[in-house]
C-alpha cells in the first residue's frame, strides 16, 4: 500500500509542470459601462462575438458597472446594451495572448434599437496589468527549442 501511494505522489509531481505550462493562453476583455454624465451603468449586457468563428459570449456588467471576462486570442466585436440606452458597439478589437484589453463603453440615452458604433484599437501599452508578452508567428514558434518527451526544454 505504501508503494502505491508513493507511486501516485511521484506521478502527480511529474505532471505538475504540465499544468504550469498551460497558463497564459487566453486574453482578457475588461472595461466600464457609463452614461453620458460619466455615471457607471450597472448590469448592462455585454455581447462578445469572435469575428472568425462567430462564437458569441454574453456577460453582464457588475452592480458597480464594470465587466471582465477571459477570451481566446482573436478579433472581437463587442456590444453593450441596457434598457433606456442606445446600443454601443466596439468593432475590430484585437485580443493578444495573455494581454488585458480595456474597452470602456459610454451608453447614449435613447432606444435600444438605435446603436452607436465606436471603432478603436487596443493600446500599445496595457496599463491594467504588469505582465509582459510578445506575439510570434507560427514559423518562429516551430523553431523554438521547446518540446521534449519529458516536458523540459531542449537547450
C-alpha positions in Angstrom: 0.0 0.0 0.0 2.9 2.3 0.8 4.5 1.8 -2.6 1.2 2.6 -4.3 0.8 5.9 -2.6 4.4 6.8 -3.3 3.9 6.0 -6.9 0.8 8.2 -7.1 2.8 11.1 -5.5 5.6 10.7 -8.0 3.1 10.7 -10.9 1.5 13.8 -9.5 4.8 15.6 -9.1 5.8 14.7 -12.7 2.5 16.0 -14.1 2.7 19.3 -12.1 4.9 21.1 -14.6 2.4 20.3 -17.4 -0.2 22.4 -15.6 2.2 25.3 -15.1 3.0 25.4 -18.8 -0.8 25.6 -19.6 -1.1 29.1 -18.1 -1.4 32.3 -20.1 -3.0 31.1 -23.3 -6.1 33.5 -23.1 -6.6 37.2 -23.1 -8.9 39.3 -21.1 -11.5 41.9 -22.0 -12.4 44.4 -19.4 -13.9 47.8 -19.1 -16.6 50.0 -17.6 -20.1 51.0 -18.8 -21.1 54.6 -18.2 -23.8 57.0 -19.2 -23.2 60.4 -20.8 -22.7 62.1 -17.4 -19.9 59.6 -16.5 -22.1 57.6 -14.0 -21.5 53.9 -14.1 -24.3 51.8 -15.6 -24.9 48.6 -13.5 -25.9 45.2 -15.1 -25.6 46.2 -18.7 -25.4 43.3 -21.1 -22.1 42.9 -23.0 -22.2 40.6 -26.0 -18.8 39.5 -27.3 -18.5 37.9 -30.7 -15.3 36.4 -32.1 -15.1 37.6 -35.7 -13.6 34.5 -37.4 -15.6 31.8 -35.7 -18.8 33.7 -34.8 -18.8 32.3 -31.3 -20.8 34.6 -29.0 -20.4 35.1 -25.3 -22.7 37.2 -23.1 -21.6 38.8 -19.8 -23.2 41.4 -17.6 -21.5 44.4 -16.0 -21.4 44.2 -12.3 -23.6 46.2 -10.0 -20.7 48.8 -10.0 -20.8 49.0 -13.8 -17.6 47.0 -14.7 -17.1 43.9 -16.7 -14.2 41.4 -17.1 -14.0 38.1 -19.0 -11.3 35.8 -20.3 -11.4 35.0 -24.0 -9.2 33.2 -26.5 -6.8 35.4 -28.6 -8.6 36.8 -31.6 -10.5 39.7 -33.1 -13.8 40.6 -31.4 -16.9 42.7 -31.8 -18.5 43.9 -28.5 -22.0 45.3 -27.9 -23.2 46.9 -24.7 -26.9 47.2 -24.1 -29.1 48.5 -21.3 -32.8 49.4 -21.4 -33.3 53.1 -21.9 -29.9 53.5 -23.8 -28.7 53.1 -27.4 -26.6 50.0 -28.1 -22.9 50.8 -28.1 -20.7 48.8 -30.4 -16.9 48.4 -30.5 -15.5 46.6 -33.6 -12.2 45.0 -34.6 -10.9 44.6 -31.0 -7.7 42.5 -31.1 -7.0 40.5 -28.0 -3.5 39.1 -27.9 -2.3 36.1 -25.8 -2.1 36.9 -22.1 -3.0 40.5 -22.5 -5.7 42.7 -20.9 -7.6 44.9 -23.3 -9.7 47.7 -21.8 -12.8 48.6 -23.8 -14.9 51.2 -21.9 -18.5 52.0 -23.2 -20.4 55.2 -22.9 -24.1 54.5 -23.5 -26.2 57.3 -25.0 -29.7 57.9 -23.8 -32.2 56.5 -26.4 -33.9 53.4 -27.7 -32.1 50.0 -27.6 -32.8 49.6 -31.3 -30.5 52.6 -32.0 -26.8 52.0 -31.9 -23.6 53.9 -31.7 -20.5 52.3 -33.2 -17.1 53.0 -31.8 -14.0 51.8 -33.7 -11.0 51.5 -31.5 -7.7 49.7 -31.4 -6.1 48.1 -28.4 -3.5 50.4 -26.9 0.2 49.6 -27.4 0.7 49.9 -23.6 -1.5 47.9 -21.3 -1.8 49.7 -18.0 -4.2 47.2 -16.4 -1.5 44.5 -15.9 2.2 44.3 -15.3 2.5 41.2 -17.5 4.9 41.2 -20.4 4.0 39.5 -23.7 5.0 39.2 -27.3 3.4 37.7 -30.3 5.3 35.3 -32.6 4.5 33.8 -35.9 3.8 30.0 -36.3 7.1 29.7 -38.1 9.0 31.3 -35.3 7.2 29.1 -32.8 8.1 25.9 -34.8 11.8 26.8 -34.5 11.8 27.3 -30.7 13.7 24.7 -28.7 10.8 23.7 -26.5 9.2 20.2 -26.9 10.8 17.1 -25.4 9.0 14.0 -24.2 9.8 14.7 -20.6 8.3 18.2 -20.7 11.6 20.0 -20.3 13.3 22.4 -22.7 15.9 21.5 -25.2 18.9 23.8 -24.8 
